């Protein structure tokens, strides 16, 4: 299973999002010094979940990072997060 699929699955199970976008941006970073060249190193994630209601942005990011800690330790080099509760504008 690809990192993209793993991220999507873990965030779906852990956060029950009303919207989840996982975008692989690795191709945009190919050839950069810090890019591992795997094609699965840079991701942009948008998560809208009721579980974020009342949480600070830092806590929301911690929740996401905890859910996908294995992927972050195992080859995901960069992760851009946008995290919202359903009643917030995004």
The 8 nearest C-alpha neighbors of each residue, nearest first, counted from 0:
[[1, 4, 5, 2, 3, 6, 8, 7],
 [0, 2, 4, 3, 5, 39, 6, 7],
 [3, 1, 5, 4, 6, 39, 70, 0],
 [2, 4, 6, 1, 5, 7, 21, 23],
 [5, 3, 7, 1, 2, 6, 8, 0],
 [6, 4, 2, 8, 7, 3, 9, 1],
 [7, 5, 3, 9, 4, 8, 2, 10],
 [6, 8, 4, 10, 5, 9, 11, 3],
 [9, 7, 11, 5, 6, 10, 4, 12],
 [10, 8, 12, 6, 11, 7, 13, 5],
 [9, 11, 13, 7, 12, 14, 8, 6],
 [12, 10, 15, 8, 9, 14, 13, 7],
 [11, 13, 9, 10, 15, 14, 8, 16],
 [14, 12, 10, 11, 9, 15, 66, 8],
 [13, 15, 16, 10, 11, 12, 48, 50],
 [16, 14, 11, 12, 13, 48, 17, 10],
 [17, 15, 48, 18, 14, 47, 11, 19],
 [16, 18, 47, 48, 15, 19, 85, 46],
 [19, 17, 47, 16, 46, 20, 48, 45],
 [18, 20, 46, 45, 16, 21, 47, 17],
 [19, 21, 45, 44, 22, 46, 18, 43],
 [22, 20, 44, 43, 19, 7, 23, 45],
 [23, 21, 43, 42, 24, 44, 20, 3],
 [22, 24, 42, 25, 41, 43, 21, 39],
 [25, 23, 41, 42, 26, 27, 22, 43],
 [24, 26, 41, 28, 38, 27, 40, 23],
 [25, 27, 29, 28, 24, 38, 23, 41],
 [26, 28, 25, 24, 29, 41, 30, 31],
 [29, 27, 25, 26, 31, 30, 34, 24],
 [30, 28, 26, 31, 27, 36, 34, 25],
 [29, 31, 28, 32, 34, 36, 33, 35],
 [32, 30, 34, 33, 29, 28, 35, 36],
 [31, 33, 34, 30, 35, 29, 28, 36],
 [34, 32, 31, 35, 76, 30, 28, 36],
 [33, 35, 31, 36, 32, 29, 28, 30],
 [36, 34, 37, 33, 40, 74, 38, 76],
 [37, 35, 34, 38, 29, 30, 40, 39],
 [38, 36, 39, 35, 40, 34, 25, 74],
 [37, 39, 25, 36, 40, 26, 29, 35],
 [40, 38, 37, 25, 41, 2, 75, 23],
 [39, 41, 75, 76, 25, 38, 74, 77],
 [42, 40, 25, 77, 24, 76, 78, 23],
 [43, 41, 23, 78, 24, 22, 77, 79],
 [42, 44, 79, 22, 78, 21, 80, 23],
 [45, 43, 21, 80, 20, 79, 81, 22],
 [44, 46, 81, 20, 19, 82, 80, 21],
 [47, 45, 19, 82, 18, 48, 83, 81],
 [46, 48, 83, 18, 84, 16, 17, 85],
 [49, 47, 16, 84, 50, 51, 17, 85],
 [48, 50, 84, 51, 52, 85, 47, 16],
 [51, 49, 48, 52, 14, 84, 15, 54],
 [50, 52, 84, 54, 49, 48, 59, 53],
 [53, 51, 84, 49, 54, 50, 48, 83],
 [52, 54, 51, 55, 84, 50, 49, 56],
 [55, 53, 51, 52, 58, 59, 56, 57],
 [56, 54, 58, 57, 59, 53, 51, 52],
 [55, 57, 59, 58, 60, 54, 82, 83],
 [58, 56, 60, 55, 59, 61, 54, 62],
 [59, 57, 61, 55, 60, 56, 54, 62],
 [60, 58, 56, 62, 61, 57, 51, 55],
 [59, 61, 63, 57, 62, 58, 64, 56],
 [60, 62, 58, 64, 59, 63, 65, 57],
 [61, 63, 59, 65, 60, 64, 58, 66],
 [64, 62, 60, 66, 61, 65, 67, 59],
 [63, 65, 61, 67, 66, 68, 62, 60],
 [66, 64, 68, 62, 63, 67, 61, 60],
 [65, 67, 63, 64, 68, 9, 62, 10],
 [68, 66, 64, 70, 69, 65, 6, 71],
 [67, 69, 71, 65, 70, 64, 66, 72],
 [70, 68, 72, 71, 67, 73, 66, 65],
 [71, 69, 73, 72, 67, 68, 75, 74],
 [72, 70, 75, 68, 69, 73, 74, 67],
 [73, 71, 69, 70, 74, 68, 75, 76],
 [74, 72, 70, 71, 69, 75, 68, 76],
 [73, 75, 76, 72, 71, 40, 70, 39],
 [76, 74, 40, 71, 70, 77, 41, 73],
 [75, 77, 40, 41, 74, 71, 78, 34],
 [78, 76, 41, 75, 42, 40, 79, 71],
 [77, 79, 42, 43, 41, 80, 76, 44],
 [80, 78, 43, 44, 42, 77, 81, 41],
 [81, 79, 44, 45, 43, 82, 78, 60],
 [80, 82, 45, 44, 46, 83, 79, 43],
 [81, 83, 46, 47, 45, 80, 59, 84],
 [84, 82, 47, 87, 46, 85, 51, 48],
 [83, 85, 51, 52, 48, 49, 47, 87],
 [86, 84, 87, 47, 49, 48, 83, 17],
 [85, 87, 84, 88, 83, 52, 49, 47],
 [88, 86, 84, 85, 83, 89, 47, 52],
 [87, 89, 86, 83, 85, 84, 47, 82],
 [88, 87, 83, 81, 82, 47, 85, 45]]
